[in-house]
Amino acid sequence: MKTAFINAQIYTGDKNAPWAQALVIDGDKIEYVGQEDETKYAGAAIKDLKGKYIYPGIIDSHIHPGMVSQSSWHIKLPWTDDLGQVQSFIKEYTQAHSKEDAPFLYFEYYPTKLFGSTGPHKKYLDEACDDRPVMCQDFGEHQHWYNSRMLEAMGVTKETEDPMPGLREFVRDEDGQPTGWGKELVHMEEPFASNLCKAIGWEPPIEMTSEAMIPFFEFLTNAGITAIAEGILEGEAQMKSMYELDIAGKLHTYYDGCVRYYTLEDLPEKIQFLREMQKYNTKHIKLNTMKLFLDGTNESGNSASLHPHENDPTGTNYGEIAMESDELTECFLLCNKEGLDMHIHMVGDRAFRVGCDAVEKAKAKAKKQGVEWVCQPIFAHCEIVDPSDMGRPAQLGITVNWSCHWSGGYFGEEAMTFFTEEKWKKMYQFNPIIRSGALVTFSSDVVTFYELHRANPFFSMQVAATRVDPEFPLDPKKYPGSVRPPESAKLEVPVLLRGYTINGAKQMHWDKIMGSLEEGKIANFNICSSNIEKYPVDRLTELKWDAVIFDGEVVYGDIDSCR
């Protein structure tokens, strides 16, 4: 059935014809977009939008459906810098929930700065609970705080080898004993988590099923998000669940997934797993990307820095990195041979430089060997980039992906433990990269229900456009208006719209079918009563979609009310 949307203001995302007044869809495809012309929609059902606005469906190009769907059983800690208050909450919760009913407790979040550079210690958690394993997640999502029972259940002792010393490790005291601080060991699929489950005869209370994933995907639909890129695939159960949702007609988003690897040595095995999971590919689901964590976080001090840490008197601590450029080059070459993309977590300026060097070397080797380059390098986060490297993504064909809702005070000043204030103020600057011509995409990177609301694109756009976090504002006495400096790093709304639409589609190789409203593309679009580009940027969170259309069908709202 044909439907014509007329008397509308249509942001097409097509640079050659950015605005239109009429849109005609036939089934799940766009048949016409342009000026109002009755000959183009004769016989179609007419929807008069009375001046409302139409935008392409939003694309979140880095989010974690698996992790969010498995997180509903986590326990929310009070947000406080008072260790005693955190301990009291855990103790009271433990007393109210028996060991038999809750044999393992997972709390989120404690402020990363709560323990400073020395990190958390098991003794403080033991004081709150010592009768069962307890784990607390830090706010940055890259560190854990364990009690003694947790370490014991995971089988972690003085003799336990760290997966990747310096980056993925259990921090030790002078005698080599684990202190209760874990870095980059945050996923429940880690072998240590499996040891825990076996030791206490327990499994996470949320099984990865299609039903468990419905709340996450319902959020996406209501937020107008019609395509996503997965941060890390959480195993076959997740793929099977999404496949079942899609077959049942309940998956109202296009999904591009990725599989995590750790080293060049384990990359072939992980590629084989990706190939096996491709049996779940559908019109809406594909799996074509490998994921690497090249460094940690700036707030944890395990990002890869070009400068020694400020709190290191020896001047020798430059953070941590998973691999140097030669090994990463070989990873790129293997992914290119397999026709796969590579999505890399990197936050430090040294990690960014190593990544650029590896892409440059890999492309040169491929060219010398007469091999076509097809691998799309995607650099996620890129929180601090040396000015001399900002032009390299455009030169090398690297996509830069930024999680917009981090642009204000979400992670506070914690990185200043390791950086000078001058360097801290150089973080989160993407305008020079955008001006150089690089492809920059936007996302949320939310990993838990605790923060899922922040994946709303209007929330993320407001934070990126103002550099103010309405939930975690910086101290206004130090930063006027709570604006994270520099103000020149604010992102303009037109840039944000491109990053959330056509640029996201390009990152996922879907730009031929989505990302803009053009004839022949899929009918994924959102209707809004306001002009997003002209709405006050400090009030963007007020906006809501009147309707969301996915594959030509209304999946949220009601377009009939627009007659």
HELIX and SHEET records of a PDB file:
HELIX    1   1 GLU A   38  LYS A   40  5                                   3    
HELIX    2   2 PRO A   65  SER A   69  1                                   5    
HELIX    3   3 LEU A   83  ALA A   96  1                                  14    
HELIX    4   4 THR A  112  THR A  118  5                                   7    
HELIX    5   5 LYS A  122  ALA A  128  1                                   7    
HELIX    6   6 SER A  148  MET A  154  1                                   7    
HELIX    7   7 PRO A  191  ILE A  200  1                                  10    
HELIX    8   8 SER A  210  ASN A  222  1                                  13    
HELIX    9   9 GLU A  236  ILE A  247  1                                  12    
HELIX   10  10 LEU A  267  MET A  277  1                                  11    
HELIX   11  11 GLN A  278  TYR A  280  5                                   3    
HELIX   12  12 SER A  325  GLU A  338  1                                  14    
HELIX   13  13 ASP A  349  LYS A  368  1                                  20    
HELIX   14  14 PRO A  387  ASP A  389  5                                   3    
HELIX   15  15 ARG A  392  LEU A  396  1                                   5    
HELIX   16  16 CYS A  404  TRP A  406  5                                   3    
HELIX   17  17 GLU A  414  THR A  417  5                                   4    
HELIX   18  18 GLU A  421  TRP A  424  1                                   4    
HELIX   19  19 ASN A  431  ARG A  435  1                                   5    
HELIX   20  20 PHE A  449  ALA A  455  5                                   7    
HELIX   21  21 PRO A  457  THR A  466  1                                  10    
HELIX   22  22 PRO A  480  SER A  482  5                                   3    
HELIX   23  23 GLU A  487  ALA A  489  5                                   3    
HELIX   24  24 VAL A  493  GLY A  499  1                                   7    
HELIX   25  25 ILE A  502  GLN A  507  1                                   6    
HELIX   26  26 ILE A  532  LYS A  534  5                                   3    
HELIX   27  27 VAL A  537  GLU A  542  5                                   6    
HELIX   28  28 ILE A  559  CYS A  562  5                                   4    
SHEET    1   A 4 LYS A  29  GLY A  34  0                                        
SHEET    2   A 4 ALA A  22  ASP A  26 -1                                        
SHEET    3   A 4 LYS A   2  ILE A   6 -1                                        
SHEET    4   A 4 ALA A  45  ASP A  48  1                                        
SHEET    1   B 6 TRP A  19  ALA A  20  0                                        
SHEET    2   B 6 GLN A   9  TYR A  11 -1                                        
SHEET    3   B 6 TYR A  53  PRO A  56  1                                        
SHEET    4   B 6 PHE A 525  CYS A 528 -1                                        
SHEET    5   B 6 ALA A 547  PHE A 550 -1                                        
SHEET    6   B 6 GLU A 553  GLY A 557 -1                                        
SHEET    1   C 8 ILE A  58  ILE A  63  0                                        
SHEET    2   C 8 ILE A 225  GLU A 230  1                                        
SHEET    3   C 8 TYR A 254  ARG A 260  1                                        
SHEET    4   C 8 ILE A 285  PHE A 293  1                                        
SHEET    5   C 8 ASP A 341  MET A 346  1                                        
SHEET    6   C 8 PRO A 377  HIS A 381  1                                        
SHEET    7   C 8 THR A 399  SER A 403  1                                        
SHEET    8   C 8 LEU A 439  SER A 443  1                                        
SHEET    1   D 6 ILE A  75  LYS A  76  0                                        
SHEET    2   D 6 LEU A 105  TYR A 110  1                                        
SHEET    3   D 6 VAL A 134  ASP A 138  1                                        
SHEET    4   D 6 GLN A 143  TYR A 146 -1                                        
SHEET    5   D 6 PRO A 178  LYS A 183 -1                                        
SHEET    6   D 6 GLU A 169  ARG A 172 -1                                        
END                                                                             
